[in-house]
Amino acid sequence: MQRDGALTSVWQKEIGNFIPVNTWNKSEVYDALIVGGGITGLTTALLLQEQGKKCIVAEAFNIGFGTTGGTTAHLNTLLDTPYYQIEKDFGDDSAKLVANSTKEAIALIESISKEYQVDCDFQYTRGHLFALNDKQADELDKIVESSTRAGVKINYTEEIPVPIPFTKAAKFEAQAQFNIGKYLVGLAQAFEKAGGVILQNCKVEDHTRKEHFHAQTPFGEIEARTIVYATHIPPGINLLHFRCAPYRSYAAAFTLKDGNYPTGLSYDMEEPYHYFRTQTIDNKRYIIVGGFDHKTGHNDNTAETLRELEAYIRTYFDVDSIDYIWSSQYYTAADGLPYIGLLPGHTDVYTGTGYIGNGMIFGTLAGKIISDLIAGKENPYADLYKPSRIKPIAGFAEFVKENADVISRFIGDRFSYEQINALAELAPGEATVAEWENRKVAIYKDDNGKIYALNPVCPHAACIVNWNTAEKTWDCPCHGGRYAPNGTLLTGPATHGLASLLEQPIDGD
């Protein structure tokens, strides 16, 4: 399978080249069209199909293409947004609801794995959170106290599984981990066995509504009564794009010389934090480490970030070989909780976004909430996570900070080019946003020396893209749209790619 970048994650072989088996009945009006074949989309689809709904999944590339295929697959009740912050912004009862919802998400993954005999190495384990200095230790105390109030089993500990010096540490019970590659394939197969249809390489370009929805795809129109945009963030321009900020995180999977692999899940309290766990794949053990997060499109040298990650790993571990290194994208919500449910301003259109660094938990939870909403069932968490919630205070400062740079990314002159007379001097595989006659052009030279010239204006909201040296993609710094070197849309809220300024690539020097 492919991912939305040039780097290979540890899960891609596990997902493999999934081939759907069920045939699309073009005359069928489906109960639900689920757009996106990651954990949110396939969980939603399976749960709806189990309840007798007729569902179809349309994936623009292959299942696991986006963030699900690049996760580190932690399943935790201790979240990126601490419970004391949730208490402050949403109240004590809501903090308890959040903790309960994360426990239920883990239980749902376990239940699906057992019911459908998905051999995905699911196991409960212990988590560890450790402070590296006195300031972080004070923060840890607040986390322990508020997590306990919310119902998370957490206590202090004198030991952690990773060989990193620390000042203070806590351990929390009933966490879990799994092999997301195997689990995702298991979800897809279970959905198909229940009668569902999966279409890969089937990009939903737009939809209209008459008596029901008509979604336009390269394969023809898909008709459905409801639509679920399980696309990490919904397409088009809507309120959620101004309540979520895109980030990239980096990860590596490596082996050890000494065989001293840590157990459980571990997290330090740096900003951004580092996270650790062990996974066995094909009888080979790996430590998976992640971190070094930054806003998408805001790092001029992502390849250097990969080198920093490798240097960090070698500082603390007796490394034998680093077999995989990659990056992935997530969206942070302005008020610290994801947006799951009806897309604001729409009826019968659902979405899930803003999962922060807890995508496997919230993607699973989104599948449960959205499927319940479509089936007309009560869900105890639907109101808490609904995208239309109004919180004028909670998260406002964070919202302002995350969006302050968006306006500065717009440009005034966006006319198309008649020709390009001067191109930046690039080595094969390099790219840049260059100036030509006071206008901007995105230039990429492939490994064979062919030069591509693109309009660098993201078609979503007219921001200028930046080149990602590590993943070899054009990334939008405003709302996270990502494009292949030739301008093809990979992921994000845009509905089409970057416009070419040449009739065809030209041969470079």
C-alpha positions in Angstrom: 0.0 0.0 0.0 1.0 3.6 -0.5 1.0 6.5 2.0 0.7 10.3 1.6 4.4 10.8 1.4 7.7 9.4 0.2 8.7 7.8 3.5 7.7 4.3 4.5 6.0 3.6 7.9 6.4 0.4 9.8 2.7 -0.5 9.1 2.6 -0.4 5.3 3.7 -4.0 4.8 1.1 -5.0 7.4 -1.7 -3.3 5.4 -0.3 -4.7 2.2 -2.1 -4.4 -1.1 -5.7 -4.8 0.1 -8.1 -5.8 -2.7 -11.8 -5.3 -2.1 -14.1 -8.2 -3.1 -17.6 -6.8 -3.2 -19.1 -5.1 -6.2 -20.7 -1.7 -6.3 -24.3 -1.7 -7.3 -24.6 1.6 -9.1 -28.4 1.6 -8.9 -28.3 1.3 -5.1 -29.2 4.3 -2.9 -26.9 3.5 0.1 -27.9 4.5 3.6 -24.4 6.0 4.1 -21.5 6.9 1.9 -18.3 7.0 4.0 -15.6 9.0 2.4 -12.2 7.8 3.6 -10.6 4.4 4.4 -8.8 5.1 7.7 -9.8 4.0 11.2 -12.7 6.6 11.4 -14.2 5.6 8.1 -13.9 1.8 8.4 -15.1 1.8 12.0 -18.1 3.9 11.2 -18.9 1.7 8.1 -18.6 -1.6 10.0 -20.8 -0.4 13.0 -23.5 0.8 10.6 -23.4 -2.3 8.4 -23.8 -4.4 11.6 -27.0 -2.6 12.3 -28.5 -3.4 8.9 -27.5 -0.2 7.1 -26.3 -0.5 3.5 -22.9 1.3 3.4 -20.2 2.1 0.8 -16.7 3.4 1.5 -15.0 5.6 -1.1 -11.3 5.9 -0.6 -9.3 8.3 -2.8 -6.2 6.0 -2.8 -6.0 2.9 -0.7 -7.1 2.1 2.9 -4.6 3.4 5.4 -3.2 6.0 2.9 -3.5 8.9 5.3 -2.7 9.3 9.0 -4.0 5.9 10.1 -1.1 4.3 8.1 1.4 6.6 9.8 0.3 6.4 13.5 2.3 4.9 16.3 -0.8 3.1 17.5 -1.0 4.1 21.2 -4.3 3.5 22.9 -4.5 5.7 25.9 -6.9 7.2 28.4 -4.3 9.9 29.3 -4.7 12.4 26.5 -2.7 15.2 24.9 -5.2 17.6 26.5 -4.7 17.1 30.3 -7.8 16.5 32.4 -7.3 19.7 34.5 -7.6 21.7 31.3 -10.8 19.8 30.3 -12.2 20.4 33.8 -11.5 24.1 33.5 -13.0 24.5 30.0 -15.8 22.0 30.1 -16.4 21.1 33.8 -15.7 18.2 36.1 -18.5 16.0 34.7 -17.3 16.4 31.1 -13.8 15.4 32.2 -15.3 12.2 33.6 -17.2 11.7 30.3 -14.0 12.1 28.3 -12.2 9.5 30.4 -15.1 7.1 30.1 -15.3 7.6 26.3 -11.6 6.7 25.9 -12.0 3.5 28.0 -15.0 2.6 25.7 -13.0 3.2 22.6 -10.3 0.8 23.8 -12.9 -1.7 24.7 -14.5 -1.4 21.3 -11.2 -2.1 19.5 -10.8 -5.2 21.8 -14.4 -6.3 21.1 -14.0 -6.0 17.3 -10.7 -7.8 17.4 -12.3 -10.7 19.3 -15.6 -10.9 17.4 -14.0 -10.9 14.0 -10.9 -12.8 15.0 -8.5 -10.0 13.9 -5.0 -11.0 14.9 -3.8 -7.5 15.5 -1.7 -8.0 18.6 -4.1 -6.1 20.8 -3.0 -6.1 24.4 -3.7 -4.1 27.5 -0.6 -2.6 29.1 0.6 0.1 31.5 1.5 3.7 30.5 4.2 5.9 32.0 4.5 9.7 32.1 7.7 11.2 33.4 9.0 14.7 34.1 12.6 15.7 33.3 12.8 18.8 35.6 11.1 20.4 38.6 8.7 22.5 36.4 7.5 19.4 34.6 7.2 17.7 38.0 4.7 20.3 39.1 2.8 19.8 35.9 2.8 16.1 36.5 1.2 16.6 39.9 -1.7 18.5 38.3 -2.1 15.8 35.7 -2.1 13.0 38.4 -4.7 14.8 40.6 -7.1 15.7 37.7 -6.8 12.3 36.0 -7.7 10.6 39.3 -10.7 12.9 39.6 -11.7 12.0 36.1 -11.5 8.2 36.8 -8.2 7.3 35.3 -6.2 4.9 37.4 -2.9 6.7 37.9 -0.2 6.6 40.6 3.4 7.7 41.1 6.2 5.3 40.4 9.9 5.1 41.0 10.7 3.3 37.7 10.0 3.8 34.0 10.7 1.3 31.1 12.9 3.6 29.0 16.6 4.4 29.8 16.1 8.1 30.2 16.9 10.1 33.4 13.8 11.6 35.0 12.8 13.7 38.0 9.3 12.3 38.7 7.1 9.7 37.1 3.6 8.3 37.2 2.1 5.1 35.9 -1.4 4.6 34.6 -3.3 1.4 34.1 -5.6 -0.1 31.5 -3.8 1.4 28.4 -3.4 -0.7 25.3 -1.5 -1.1 22.0 -2.1 -2.9 18.7 -0.9 -3.5 15.2 -2.9 -0.9 13.3 -2.0 -2.4 9.9 -3.6 -5.8 10.7 -6.5 -4.2 12.5 -7.3 -1.9 9.6 -7.4 -4.8 7.2 -9.5 -6.7 9.7 -12.0 -3.9 9.8 -12.2 -3.7 6.0 -12.7 -7.5 5.7 -15.3 -7.6 8.5 -17.2 -4.7 6.8 -17.2 -6.6 3.5 -18.3 -9.8 5.0 -21.3 -7.9 6.5 -22.2 -6.8 2.9 -20.4 -3.5 2.7 -18.7 -2.1 -0.4 -15.2 -0.5 -0.5 -14.0 1.5 -3.6 -10.3 2.3 -3.7 -8.8 5.0 -6.0 -12.3 6.5 -5.9 -12.0 10.2 -5.0 -15.2 12.0 -4.1 -14.9 15.2 -6.0 -18.1 16.9 -4.9 -21.7 16.2 -3.9 -25.1 17.6 -4.6 -28.4 16.9 -2.9 -31.8 16.4 -4.3 -34.1 13.8 -2.7 -30.7 12.3 -1.5 -27.0 12.9 -2.0 -25.3 12.4 -5.4 -21.5 12.2 -4.9 -19.4 12.7 -8.0 -16.4 10.3 -8.5 -14.3 9.1 -11.4 -16.3 5.9 -11.4 -19.7 7.7 -11.6 -22.2 9.0 -9.1 -22.7 7.3 -5.7 -26.1 7.9 -4.3 -26.6 7.9 -0.5 -29.0 9.2 2.2 -26.1 10.4 4.4 -22.5 11.2 4.0 -19.6 10.8 6.4 -16.4 12.7 5.7 -13.8 10.5 7.4 -11.1 12.4 5.7 -9.2 13.7 8.7 -10.7 17.1 8.1 -13.8 17.7 5.9 -13.3 19.1 2.4 -14.3 22.6 1.3 -14.2 25.7 3.5 -16.2 25.5 6.7 -16.0 26.5 10.4 -13.9 23.5 11.4 -10.9 24.7 9.3 -10.7 27.7 11.6 -11.0 25.6 14.7 -8.3 23.1 13.9 -4.6 23.5 13.1 -2.5 20.9 11.2 0.7 19.5 12.7 3.2 16.9 11.6 4.8 14.4 13.9 7.9 12.2 13.3 8.4 8.6 14.1 11.0 5.8 13.7 11.0 2.0 14.3 14.4 0.5 15.3 16.0 -2.6 16.7 18.4 -2.9 19.7 21.8 -4.6 20.0 21.2 -5.4 23.7 17.7 -6.7 23.3 16.5 -4.6 26.2 13.1 -3.7 24.7 10.8 -1.6 27.0 7.3 -2.8 27.9 4.2 -0.6 27.9 3.7 2.9 26.7 6.0 5.8 27.8 5.8 9.6 27.4 8.1 12.4 28.5 6.8 15.9 29.2 8.8 17.9 26.8 7.1 20.4 24.4 6.7 18.7 22.0 6.8 15.4 23.9 8.5 12.1 22.9 6.6 8.8 23.0 7.8 5.2 23.1 6.6 1.7 22.8 7.6 -1.8 21.5 6.0 -3.8 18.6 6.7 -7.2 17.2 6.2 -7.5 13.4 7.1 -10.7 11.5 8.8 -12.0 14.6 11.1 -9.0 14.8 10.9 -6.6 17.7 11.0 -2.8 17.2 11.0 0.2 19.5 8.7 2.9 18.0 9.6 6.4 19.0 7.9 9.6 18.0 8.0 13.3 18.5 9.5 16.6 17.2 6.0 17.9 16.2 5.6 21.2 14.4 2.9 23.0 12.4 2.5 21.6 8.9 4.3 23.7 6.3 6.2 25.7 9.0 9.5 23.8 8.9 11.9 24.7 6.1 14.0 21.6 6.5 12.0 18.5 7.6 14.9 16.3 6.5 16.9 17.9 9.4 14.1 17.0 11.8 14.5 13.4 10.8 18.2 13.6 11.6 17.3 15.2 15.0 15.0 12.3 15.7 17.7 9.8 14.9 20.2 11.6 17.0 17.8 11.6 19.9 17.2 7.9 19.6 20.9 7.1 19.5 21.5 9.2 22.7 19.4 6.9 24.8 19.2 3.5 23.1 21.8 0.9 22.0 20.6 1.0 18.4 21.3 -1.9 16.0 19.4 -0.5 13.0 16.8 2.1 12.2 14.6 0.3 9.8 11.7 2.8 9.3 11.5 6.6 9.7 8.5 8.6 8.6 6.1 11.5 9.5 2.4 11.9 9.8 -0.2 14.6 10.2 -2.8 15.4 12.8 -5.1 18.3 13.6 -5.4 20.0 17.0 -8.8 21.3 18.1 -9.0 24.9 19.4 -10.5 23.9 22.7 -8.7 20.6 23.2 -11.4 18.1 22.3 -12.2 16.6 18.9 -15.2 17.6 16.8 -17.4 14.6 16.0 -20.9 14.6 14.6 -22.9 16.7 12.2 -20.9 19.1 10.1 -22.0 22.6 11.1 -24.4 24.1 8.6 -25.4 20.8 7.1 -28.0 18.0 7.7 -27.1 14.3 7.2 -23.4 15.2 6.7 -21.1 13.9 9.4 -17.4 14.2 10.2 -14.7 13.7 12.8 -11.6 15.9 13.2 -9.3 17.5 15.7 -8.1 14.3 17.2 -4.8 15.9 18.3 -2.3 13.1 19.0 -4.9 10.5 20.0 -6.2 9.5 16.6 -6.7 5.8 17.2 -8.8 6.5 20.3 -10.9 9.4 18.8 -11.1 7.8 15.4 -12.7 4.7 17.0 -14.9 6.9 19.2 -16.0 8.9 16.1 -17.1 5.6 14.4 -19.3 4.8 17.4 -20.8 8.3 17.8 -21.5 8.9 14.1 -22.9 5.4 13.6 -25.2 5.9 16.6 -26.3 9.3 15.3 -27.1 7.9 11.8 -29.0 4.9 13.3 -31.0 7.2 15.6 -29.5 5.9 18.8 -28.7 7.8 22.0 -25.0 8.3 22.6 -23.7 9.6 25.9 -20.8 11.4 24.3 -22.5 13.0 21.2 -23.3 16.3 22.9 -19.8 16.7 24.4 -18.0 16.2 21.1 -20.5 17.8 18.7 -18.8 20.1 16.1 -21.4 22.8 16.7 -20.6 23.3 20.4 -20.1 26.9 21.3 -17.4 27.6 23.8 -16.6 31.3 23.5 -13.9 31.1 26.2 -12.5 27.6 26.1 -9.6 27.4 23.6 -10.0 31.0 22.3 -6.4 32.0 23.1 -5.2 28.9 21.4 -7.4 29.5 18.4 -6.0 33.0 18.0 -2.4 31.7 18.2 -3.0 28.9 15.8 -4.6 31.1 13.1 -2.6 34.3 13.5 -0.3 33.4 10.7 -3.0 32.4 8.2 -3.6 35.9 6.8 0.2 36.4 6.3 0.2 33.3 4.1 -2.1 34.8 1.5 -0.8 36.5 -1.6 -2.4 39.1 -3.7 -1.3 38.2 -7.2 -2.6 34.9 -8.4 -2.7 35.3 -12.2 -1.7 32.2 -14.2 1.6 32.2 -16.1 2.0 32.3 -19.9 5.4 30.9 -19.8 8.4 30.4 -17.5 11.7 31.8 -18.7 13.8 31.3 -15.6 13.8 28.4 -13.2 15.6 27.9 -10.0 18.8 25.8 -10.2 17.8 22.5 -8.4 19.5 19.2 -8.0 17.4 16.1 -8.9 14.7 15.5 -6.2 14.8 19.1 -5.0 12.0 21.7 -5.0 11.4 25.3 -4.1 8.9 28.1 -4.2 10.7 30.7 -6.4 10.1 34.2 -7.7 9.5 34.9 -11.4 8.7 38.4 -12.5 7.4 39.2 -8.9 5.2 36.2 -9.0 5.6 32.9 -7.1 6.0 29.5 -8.8 6.5 26.1 -7.2 9.3 24.2 -9.0 10.2 20.6 -8.6 13.0 18.7 -10.5 12.4 14.9 -10.4 15.2 12.3 -10.3 15.4 12.2 -14.1 15.8 15.9 -14.4 12.3 16.8 -15.6 11.1 20.1 -14.2 7.5 20.7 -13.0 6.2 24.2 -12.5 3.1 24.7 -10.4 0.9 27.5 -9.1 1.8 27.4 -5.4 -1.5 28.7 -4.3 -3.4 26.1 -2.4 -6.8 25.7 -4.0 -8.5 25.3 -0.6 -8.1 28.9 0.8 -5.4 30.5 -1.3 -2.4 30.1 1.0 1.1 29.4 -0.5 2.4 25.9 -0.1 5.9 25.0 1.2 8.1 22.1 0.2 8.5 19.2 2.6 12.0 17.9 2.1 11.5 14.7 4.0 8.2 13.4 2.5 8.7 15.1 -0.9 5.3 16.8 -0.8 4.0 20.4 -1.1 2.3 21.2 2.3 -0.1 24.0 3.0 0.8 25.9 6.2 -2.7 27.2 6.7 -5.1 24.2 6.8 -2.9 21.2 6.1 -3.6 20.4 2.4 -0.8 18.2 1.0 0.2 17.6 -2.7 2.5 15.3 -4.6 5.5 16.9 -6.4 3.5 17.1 -9.6 0.7 18.9 -7.8 -1.7 15.9 -7.4 -3.9 16.2 -4.2 -2.9 13.7 -1.5 -4.8 14.8 1.6 -6.4 17.8 3.2 -9.5 19.9 2.8 -8.9 20.9 -0.9 -10.9 19.0 -3.6 -8.3 19.3 -6.4 -4.5 19.6 -6.8 -2.1 22.5 -7.6 -2.5 23.8 -11.1 0.4 23.1 -13.5 1.9 26.1 -15.3 3.4 24.0 -18.0 1.6 21.9 -20.7 4.0 19.1 -19.8 7.2 18.8 -17.7 10.3 20.1 -19.4 13.7 18.6 -19.5 16.2 20.3 -17.2 20.0 20.5 -17.5 
